[in-house]
Amino acid sequence: MDGLIKLVLFITLALMPFYFVKALSFALLTGYLLIITLLSGIKMRTLFISASSYFIIVLIPYLLGLMINIFISFLSNGYAYTQESAQILLRLLRLFIMWFLSILYFQTTPMKTVLGLLDRFLFPLKLAGLPVQDYLKVVMCAVLELKNTGAELKESLAKSMRSVLGGEKAKFMFKLNIKALSQVIVSLIVNSFGKLDRVEKLVENVNPADLYGYFFRLTKREIIALSGFTMFTILVIMVEKGYW
């Protein structure tokens, strides 16, 4: 699917919940998101990581801040801070929808397309003389290098950790050699710095057009997606206006 059309649809879907009033609209949006998630073919592991990251990065700090707000209100006013639970759940739901759509977009869109769109959006900065292409080249080259060395790094780390933990016996002894573990981490950091030379050479020799790019396309898939989104929007408007 075209990256720009998908981006516009996802941004619109992320903003929709902030204008919803009826609970049925949220139910329709949930069903629509479930359909596009299944059609995208995204892995369940990715969805689990997304939900876990939302819980750790968003939900826990928000609830912690809410508890601190309640405690401060109680100390200053002599009574507990009160807020409708429905409002809290609604705010968390809206944040989760935005978070989920962002994860879904970046997991189903190639990095070269994302950087190609970013290159188009930053065109005014390029006219101003800023080296936008150089920065994007560095990002793409770093991503490519990480993909190429990811499996190798994982295997190396696994071997080093097994040697540090002492093999299978460590599962029962629960002993950890901190000194050896620190040596493994330092070795991995040193090796990562060594790979910076390869990234630098790749940035100097490669052409931006070979790394990333974006060209608008309108195929049957995009037309079906836009038609489905239009019908969903009309249905939500009818619900919000009280016609259904």
HELIX and SHEET records of a PDB file:
HELIX    1   1 GLY A    3  LEU A   15  1                                  13    
HELIX    2   2 MET A   16  TYR A   19  5                                   4    
HELIX    3   3 ALA A   23  SER A   40  1                                  18    
HELIX    4   4 MET A   44  TYR A   54  1                                  11    
HELIX    5   5 PHE A   55  LEU A   59  3                                   5    
HELIX    6   6 ILE A   60  ASN A   77  1                                  18    
HELIX    7   7 SER A   85  THR A  108  1                                  24    
HELIX    8   8 MET A  111  PHE A  121  1                                  11    
HELIX    9   9 PHE A  123  LEU A  127  1                                   5    
HELIX   10  10 VAL A  132  LEU A  165  1                                  34    
HELIX   11  11 GLY A  167  LYS A  169  5                                   3    
HELIX   12  12 ALA A  170  MET A  173  1                                   4    
HELIX   13  13 ILE A  178  GLY A  194  1                                  17    
HELIX   14  14 LEU A  196  ASN A  205  1                                  10    
HELIX   15  15 PRO A  208  LEU A  211  1                                   4    
HELIX   16  16 LYS A  220  GLU A  240  1                                  21    
END                                                                             
